[in-house]
Amino acid sequence: MVAHLLENNRHWAAARLEADPDFFARLARQQRPRYLWIGCSDSRVPANQIVGLDPGEVFVHRNVANQAPPQDANYLSVLQFAVEVLQVRDIIVTGHYGCGGVIASVDGERHGLIDHWLHPIRRIAEERREELAAIADPGARQNRLCELNVVRQVENVASDVFVQDAWARDQALCVHGWIYSLHTGLITDLQVSVSGRDDFDRVFAS
Ligand code: CO
């Protein structure tokens, strides 16, 4: 059932080599991506493809509903390596509208282990109950929660000690919050970019 994937791979590698004979040799020597991408595991939101980046150009961490939980060793390991070793210049948290994880967090059903993973999103929905309740259309309400979730994860990343320490030693590093539309293929910048401690206070004061 997966044999065609291996065949695809052979074609892909051959095509890459034809276009750029040094491509794999160069990448094998060193990876120096400029970006860290924190996105959803959803198969429809592949990091490299939707922003037109080649292998080697973006360090990627994906999980259900693009979470950046301050106690998650997997995410923290990625963050520390990206900031301190790779020294990425931009960290981009990218959510997407219609996110199944976000929707499942507030649908009142029990899903199992994932309910614990999604607990932080349920908390956001509680905190912003009034704002969300004022949105009549259920789809629009879910999409607003998708946006709020991205903003909260940007706050998590930007307040993390790895990032705060990078800013303290004047390392250039900016954290962004984006959201992707499955319907149009387009990304919207949620305008919560933070590139330092002052920025953080300005964006997240309230
Ligand atoms: Co999703």
py3Dmol code that shows the C-alpha trace and the ligand (Angstrom):
import py3Dmol

protein = """\
ATOM      1  CA  MET A   1       0.000   0.000   0.000  1.00  0.00           C
ATOM      2  CA  VAL A   2       2.913   2.380   0.574  1.00  0.00           C
ATOM      3  CA  ALA A   3       5.184   1.203  -2.252  1.00  0.00           C
ATOM      4  CA  HIS A   4       4.101   4.129  -4.412  1.00  0.00           C
ATOM      5  CA  LEU A   5       5.436   6.506  -1.752  1.00  0.00           C
ATOM      6  CA  LEU A   6       8.912   5.039  -2.144  1.00  0.00           C
ATOM      7  CA  GLU A   7       8.598   5.377  -5.874  1.00  0.00           C
ATOM      8  CA  ASN A   8       7.471   8.996  -5.447  1.00  0.00           C
ATOM      9  CA  ASN A   9      10.528   9.538  -3.287  1.00  0.00           C
ATOM     10  CA  ARG A  10      12.912   8.210  -5.938  1.00  0.00           C
ATOM     11  CA  HIS A  11      11.363  10.505  -8.544  1.00  0.00           C
ATOM     12  CA  TRP A  12      11.481  13.475  -6.193  1.00  0.00           C
ATOM     13  CA  ALA A  13      15.140  12.947  -5.258  1.00  0.00           C
ATOM     14  CA  ALA A  14      16.110  12.511  -8.912  1.00  0.00           C
ATOM     15  CA  ALA A  15      14.273  15.680  -9.936  1.00  0.00           C
ATOM     16  CA  ARG A  16      15.914  17.665  -7.148  1.00  0.00           C
ATOM     17  CA  LEU A  17      19.357  16.457  -8.153  1.00  0.00           C
ATOM     18  CA  GLU A  18      18.707  17.304 -11.765  1.00  0.00           C
ATOM     19  CA  ALA A  19      17.744  20.866 -10.847  1.00  0.00           C
ATOM     20  CA  ASP A  20      20.573  21.301  -8.335  1.00  0.00           C
ATOM     21  CA  PRO A  21      23.302  18.627  -8.253  1.00  0.00           C
ATOM     22  CA  ASP A  22      24.667  19.943  -4.919  1.00  0.00           C
ATOM     23  CA  PHE A  23      21.254  20.122  -3.191  1.00  0.00           C
ATOM     24  CA  PHE A  24      21.460  17.097  -0.878  1.00  0.00           C
ATOM     25  CA  ALA A  25      25.191  17.360  -0.275  1.00  0.00           C
ATOM     26  CA  ARG A  26      24.722  20.955   0.839  1.00  0.00           C
ATOM     27  CA  LEU A  27      21.781  20.185   3.147  1.00  0.00           C
ATOM     28  CA  ALA A  28      23.500  17.146   4.617  1.00  0.00           C
ATOM     29  CA  ARG A  29      26.426  19.309   5.750  1.00  0.00           C
ATOM     30  CA  GLN A  30      24.282  21.716   7.751  1.00  0.00           C
ATOM     31  CA  GLN A  31      20.752  22.898   8.381  1.00  0.00           C
ATOM     32  CA  ARG A  32      20.356  26.601   8.953  1.00  0.00           C
ATOM     33  CA  PRO A  33      16.659  27.397   8.799  1.00  0.00           C
ATOM     34  CA  ARG A  34      15.603  30.961   9.429  1.00  0.00           C
ATOM     35  CA  TYR A  35      12.156  30.014  10.733  1.00  0.00           C
ATOM     36  CA  LEU A  36      10.551  27.880  13.405  1.00  0.00           C
ATOM     37  CA  TRP A  37       7.020  26.871  12.514  1.00  0.00           C
ATOM     38  CA  ILE A  38       4.581  25.794  15.234  1.00  0.00           C
ATOM     39  CA  GLY A  39       1.490  24.501  13.494  1.00  0.00           C
ATOM     40  CA  CYS A  40      -1.388  22.056  13.604  1.00  0.00           C
ATOM     41  CA  SER A  41      -0.912  18.387  12.675  1.00  0.00           C
ATOM     42  CA  ASP A  42      -3.823  18.717  10.237  1.00  0.00           C
ATOM     43  CA  SER A  43      -2.763  17.143   6.928  1.00  0.00           C
ATOM     44  CA  ARG A  44      -4.190  20.101   5.025  1.00  0.00           C
ATOM     45  CA  VAL A  45      -1.752  22.588   6.552  1.00  0.00           C
ATOM     46  CA  PRO A  46       1.741  21.444   5.475  1.00  0.00           C
ATOM     47  CA  ALA A  47       4.255  24.047   6.645  1.00  0.00           C
ATOM     48  CA  ASN A  48       6.761  24.088   3.791  1.00  0.00           C
ATOM     49  CA  GLN A  49       4.263  23.963   0.973  1.00  0.00           C
ATOM     50  CA  ILE A  50       1.901  26.743   1.989  1.00  0.00           C
ATOM     51  CA  VAL A  51       4.708  29.274   2.394  1.00  0.00           C
ATOM     52  CA  GLY A  52       6.782  27.997  -0.523  1.00  0.00           C
ATOM     53  CA  LEU A  53       9.856  26.875   1.413  1.00  0.00           C
ATOM     54  CA  ASP A  54      12.318  24.150   0.449  1.00  0.00           C
ATOM     55  CA  PRO A  55      13.802  21.457   2.688  1.00  0.00           C
ATOM     56  CA  GLY A  56      16.275  23.094   5.038  1.00  0.00           C
ATOM     57  CA  GLU A  57      14.423  26.395   5.270  1.00  0.00           C
ATOM     58  CA  VAL A  58      11.984  25.854   8.142  1.00  0.00           C
ATOM     59  CA  PHE A  59      12.249  23.943  11.408  1.00  0.00           C
ATOM     60  CA  VAL A  60       8.835  22.449  12.084  1.00  0.00           C
ATOM     61  CA  HIS A  61       6.893  21.470  15.176  1.00  0.00           C
ATOM     62  CA  ARG A  62       3.315  20.328  14.692  1.00  0.00           C
ATOM     63  CA  ASN A  63       0.756  18.971  17.127  1.00  0.00           C
ATOM     64  CA  VAL A  64      -3.016  18.912  17.469  1.00  0.00           C
ATOM     65  CA  ALA A  65      -4.316  22.499  17.488  1.00  0.00           C
ATOM     66  CA  ASN A  66      -0.833  24.104  17.331  1.00  0.00           C
ATOM     67  CA  GLN A  67      -0.210  24.207  21.048  1.00  0.00           C
ATOM     68  CA  ALA A  68       2.827  25.685  22.815  1.00  0.00           C
ATOM     69  CA  PRO A  69       2.280  24.348  26.344  1.00  0.00           C
ATOM     70  CA  PRO A  70       4.905  25.626  28.812  1.00  0.00           C
ATOM     71  CA  GLN A  71       5.224  22.148  30.367  1.00  0.00           C
ATOM     72  CA  ASP A  72       5.469  20.083  27.184  1.00  0.00           C
ATOM     73  CA  ALA A  73       8.985  18.637  26.883  1.00  0.00           C
ATOM     74  CA  ASN A  74       8.599  17.945  23.165  1.00  0.00           C
ATOM     75  CA  TYR A  75       7.698  21.522  22.268  1.00  0.00           C
ATOM     76  CA  LEU A  76      10.231  22.984  24.743  1.00  0.00           C
ATOM     77  CA  SER A  77      13.037  20.863  23.296  1.00  0.00           C
ATOM     78  CA  VAL A  78      12.188  22.100  19.817  1.00  0.00           C
ATOM     79  CA  LEU A  79      11.968  25.704  21.032  1.00  0.00           C
ATOM     80  CA  GLN A  80      15.288  25.637  22.857  1.00  0.00           C
ATOM     81  CA  PHE A  81      17.130  23.988  19.975  1.00  0.00           C
ATOM     82  CA  ALA A  82      15.616  26.401  17.445  1.00  0.00           C
ATOM     83  CA  VAL A  83      16.399  29.510  19.500  1.00  0.00           C
ATOM     84  CA  GLU A  84      19.766  28.630  21.015  1.00  0.00           C
ATOM     85  CA  VAL A  85      21.402  26.348  18.453  1.00  0.00           C
ATOM     86  CA  LEU A  86      19.782  27.097  15.106  1.00  0.00           C
ATOM     87  CA  GLN A  87      19.204  30.731  16.119  1.00  0.00           C
ATOM     88  CA  VAL A  88      16.097  31.112  13.999  1.00  0.00           C
ATOM     89  CA  ARG A  89      15.039  34.709  13.375  1.00  0.00           C
ATOM     90  CA  ASP A  90      11.285  34.145  13.356  1.00  0.00           C
ATOM     91  CA  ILE A  91       8.959  31.812  15.229  1.00  0.00           C
ATOM     92  CA  ILE A  92       5.613  31.510  13.519  1.00  0.00           C
ATOM     93  CA  VAL A  93       2.602  30.026  15.291  1.00  0.00           C
ATOM     94  CA  THR A  94       0.143  29.126  12.555  1.00  0.00           C
ATOM     95  CA  GLY A  95      -3.382  28.000  13.338  1.00  0.00           C
ATOM     96  CA  HIS A  96      -6.128  27.335  10.854  1.00  0.00           C
ATOM     97  CA  TYR A  97      -9.821  28.026  10.643  1.00  0.00           C
ATOM     98  CA  GLY A  98     -12.038  24.977  11.066  1.00  0.00           C
ATOM     99  CA  CYS A  99      -9.444  23.320  13.322  1.00  0.00           C
ATOM    100  CA  GLY A 100     -10.870  20.004  14.529  1.00  0.00           C
ATOM    101  CA  GLY A 101      -8.924  20.234  17.777  1.00  0.00           C
ATOM    102  CA  VAL A 102     -10.283  23.669  18.602  1.00  0.00           C
ATOM    103  CA  ILE A 103     -13.828  22.591  17.740  1.00  0.00           C
ATOM    104  CA  ALA A 104     -13.508  19.399  19.790  1.00  0.00           C
ATOM    105  CA  SER A 105     -12.328  21.390  22.803  1.00  0.00           C
ATOM    106  CA  VAL A 106     -15.718  23.049  23.183  1.00  0.00           C
ATOM    107  CA  ASP A 107     -18.221  20.609  21.676  1.00  0.00           C
ATOM    108  CA  GLY A 108     -19.218  19.189  25.058  1.00  0.00           C
ATOM    109  CA  GLU A 109     -18.335  15.644  24.013  1.00  0.00           C
ATOM    110  CA  ARG A 110     -15.753  13.323  25.556  1.00  0.00           C
ATOM    111  CA  HIS A 111     -12.955  12.325  23.167  1.00  0.00           C
ATOM    112  CA  GLY A 112     -10.424  10.683  25.475  1.00  0.00           C
ATOM    113  CA  LEU A 113      -6.830  11.713  26.070  1.00  0.00           C
ATOM    114  CA  ILE A 114      -7.144  14.589  23.641  1.00  0.00           C
ATOM    115  CA  ASP A 115      -9.545  16.331  26.046  1.00  0.00           C
ATOM    116  CA  HIS A 116      -6.584  16.906  28.357  1.00  0.00           C
ATOM    117  CA  TRP A 117      -4.383  18.163  25.551  1.00  0.00           C
ATOM    118  CA  LEU A 118      -7.138  20.585  24.538  1.00  0.00           C
ATOM    119  CA  HIS A 119      -7.775  21.787  28.087  1.00  0.00           C
ATOM    120  CA  PRO A 120      -5.966  25.124  27.530  1.00  0.00           C
ATOM    121  CA  ILE A 121      -8.286  25.950  24.621  1.00  0.00           C
ATOM    122  CA  ARG A 122     -11.319  25.202  26.757  1.00  0.00           C
ATOM    123  CA  ARG A 123      -9.903  27.678  29.276  1.00  0.00           C
ATOM    124  CA  ILE A 124      -9.535  30.343  26.581  1.00  0.00           C
ATOM    125  CA  ALA A 125     -13.187  29.793  25.611  1.00  0.00           C
ATOM    126  CA  GLU A 126     -14.169  30.245  29.266  1.00  0.00           C
ATOM    127  CA  GLU A 127     -12.130  33.415  29.631  1.00  0.00           C
ATOM    128  CA  ARG A 128     -13.605  34.914  26.449  1.00  0.00           C
ATOM    129  CA  ARG A 129     -17.122  33.572  27.008  1.00  0.00           C
ATOM    130  CA  GLU A 130     -18.881  36.907  26.496  1.00  0.00           C
ATOM    131  CA  GLU A 131     -17.067  37.815  23.308  1.00  0.00           C
ATOM    132  CA  LEU A 132     -17.666  34.364  21.834  1.00  0.00           C
ATOM    133  CA  ALA A 133     -21.324  34.213  22.886  1.00  0.00           C
ATOM    134  CA  ALA A 134     -21.950  37.477  21.028  1.00  0.00           C
ATOM    135  CA  ILE A 135     -21.027  35.786  17.725  1.00  0.00           C
ATOM    136  CA  ALA A 136     -24.283  34.299  16.436  1.00  0.00           C
ATOM    137  CA  ASP A 137     -22.907  32.066  13.686  1.00  0.00           C
ATOM    138  CA  PRO A 138     -21.436  28.854  15.169  1.00  0.00           C
ATOM    139  CA  GLY A 139     -18.756  28.588  12.463  1.00  0.00           C
ATOM    140  CA  ALA A 140     -17.677  32.187  12.967  1.00  0.00           C
ATOM    141  CA  ARG A 141     -17.579  31.589  16.724  1.00  0.00           C
ATOM    142  CA  GLN A 142     -15.334  28.545  16.256  1.00  0.00           C
ATOM    143  CA  ASN A 143     -13.094  30.501  13.931  1.00  0.00           C
ATOM    144  CA  ARG A 144     -12.736  33.302  16.456  1.00  0.00           C
ATOM    145  CA  LEU A 145     -11.671  30.696  19.020  1.00  0.00           C
ATOM    146  CA  CYS A 146      -9.114  29.413  16.484  1.00  0.00           C
ATOM    147  CA  GLU A 147      -7.694  32.957  16.335  1.00  0.00           C
ATOM    148  CA  LEU A 148      -7.713  33.383  20.121  1.00  0.00           C
ATOM    149  CA  ASN A 149      -5.892  30.070  20.422  1.00  0.00           C
ATOM    150  CA  VAL A 150      -3.115  31.279  18.114  1.00  0.00           C
ATOM    151  CA  VAL A 151      -2.776  34.515  20.087  1.00  0.00           C
ATOM    152  CA  ARG A 152      -2.510  32.565  23.348  1.00  0.00           C
ATOM    153  CA  GLN A 153       0.203  30.314  21.918  1.00  0.00           C
ATOM    154  CA  VAL A 154       2.146  33.369  20.732  1.00  0.00           C
ATOM    155  CA  GLU A 155       1.899  34.650  24.294  1.00  0.00           C
ATOM    156  CA  ASN A 156       3.169  31.293  25.599  1.00  0.00           C
ATOM    157  CA  VAL A 157       6.139  31.289  23.225  1.00  0.00           C
ATOM    158  CA  ALA A 158       7.028  34.940  23.756  1.00  0.00           C
ATOM    159  CA  SER A 159       6.854  34.647  27.544  1.00  0.00           C
ATOM    160  CA  ASP A 160       8.982  31.503  27.630  1.00  0.00           C
ATOM    161  CA  VAL A 161      12.346  31.845  29.345  1.00  0.00           C
ATOM    162  CA  PHE A 162      14.230  30.631  26.236  1.00  0.00           C
ATOM    163  CA  VAL A 163      12.761  33.495  24.243  1.00  0.00           C
ATOM    164  CA  GLN A 164      12.998  36.035  27.056  1.00  0.00           C
ATOM    165  CA  ASP A 165      16.667  35.114  27.553  1.00  0.00           C
ATOM    166  CA  ALA A 166      17.346  35.451  23.823  1.00  0.00           C
ATOM    167  CA  TRP A 167      15.965  38.983  23.923  1.00  0.00           C
ATOM    168  CA  ALA A 168      17.973  39.748  27.057  1.00  0.00           C
ATOM    169  CA  ARG A 169      21.178  38.945  25.147  1.00  0.00           C
ATOM    170  CA  ASP A 170      19.978  41.036  22.167  1.00  0.00           C
ATOM    171  CA  GLN A 171      19.398  38.079  19.882  1.00  0.00           C
ATOM    172  CA  ALA A 172      17.151  39.070  16.991  1.00  0.00           C
ATOM    173  CA  LEU A 173      13.999  36.994  17.331  1.00  0.00           C
ATOM    174  CA  CYS A 174      10.395  37.718  16.435  1.00  0.00           C
ATOM    175  CA  VAL A 175       7.306  35.658  17.324  1.00  0.00           C
ATOM    176  CA  HIS A 176       4.314  35.849  14.988  1.00  0.00           C
ATOM    177  CA  GLY A 177       0.709  34.626  15.002  1.00  0.00           C
ATOM    178  CA  TRP A 178      -0.866  33.591  11.715  1.00  0.00           C
ATOM    179  CA  ILE A 179      -4.027  31.776  10.704  1.00  0.00           C
ATOM    180  CA  TYR A 180      -4.620  29.781   7.546  1.00  0.00           C
ATOM    181  CA  SER A 181      -7.842  29.363   5.604  1.00  0.00           C
ATOM    182  CA  LEU A 182      -8.516  25.867   4.269  1.00  0.00           C
ATOM    183  CA  HIS A 183     -10.986  27.426   1.841  1.00  0.00           C
ATOM    184  CA  THR A 184      -8.690  29.944   0.166  1.00  0.00           C
ATOM    185  CA  GLY A 185      -5.207  28.651   0.954  1.00  0.00           C
ATOM    186  CA  LEU A 186      -4.396  32.107   2.273  1.00  0.00           C
ATOM    187  CA  ILE A 187      -2.747  33.102   5.542  1.00  0.00           C
ATOM    188  CA  THR A 188      -3.865  36.066   7.642  1.00  0.00           C
ATOM    189  CA  ASP A 189      -1.390  37.782   9.969  1.00  0.00           C
ATOM    190  CA  LEU A 190      -3.144  38.251  13.316  1.00  0.00           C
ATOM    191  CA  GLN A 191      -0.937  41.287  14.073  1.00  0.00           C
ATOM    192  CA  VAL A 192       0.432  40.031  17.356  1.00  0.00           C
ATOM    193  CA  SER A 193       4.104  39.935  16.362  1.00  0.00           C
ATOM    194  CA  VAL A 194       6.505  40.479  19.246  1.00  0.00           C
ATOM    195  CA  SER A 195      10.212  41.061  18.849  1.00  0.00           C
ATOM    196  CA  GLY A 196      11.241  42.052  22.363  1.00  0.00           C
ATOM    197  CA  ARG A 197      10.173  42.607  25.918  1.00  0.00           C
ATOM    198  CA  ASP A 198       8.697  46.056  25.270  1.00  0.00           C
ATOM    199  CA  ASP A 199       6.735  44.649  22.364  1.00  0.00           C
ATOM    200  CA  PHE A 200       5.463  41.871  24.573  1.00  0.00           C
ATOM    201  CA  ASP A 201       4.122  44.314  27.153  1.00  0.00           C
ATOM    202  CA  ARG A 202       2.452  46.379  24.410  1.00  0.00           C
ATOM    203  CA  VAL A 203       0.801  43.436  22.621  1.00  0.00           C
ATOM    204  CA  PHE A 204      -0.239  41.474  25.691  1.00  0.00           C
ATOM    205  CA  ALA A 205      -1.035  44.257  28.150  1.00  0.00           C
ATOM    206  CA  SER A 206      -4.701  44.014  29.192  1.00  0.00           C
TER     207      SER A 206
END
"""
ligand_1 = """\
1
CO
Co -6.138 21.809 13.370
"""
view = py3Dmol.view(width=600, height=400)
view.addModel(protein, "pdb")
view.setStyle({"model": 0}, {"cartoon": {"style": "trace"}})
view.addModel(ligand_1, "xyz")
view.setStyle({"model": 1}, {"stick": {}})
view.zoomTo()
view.show()
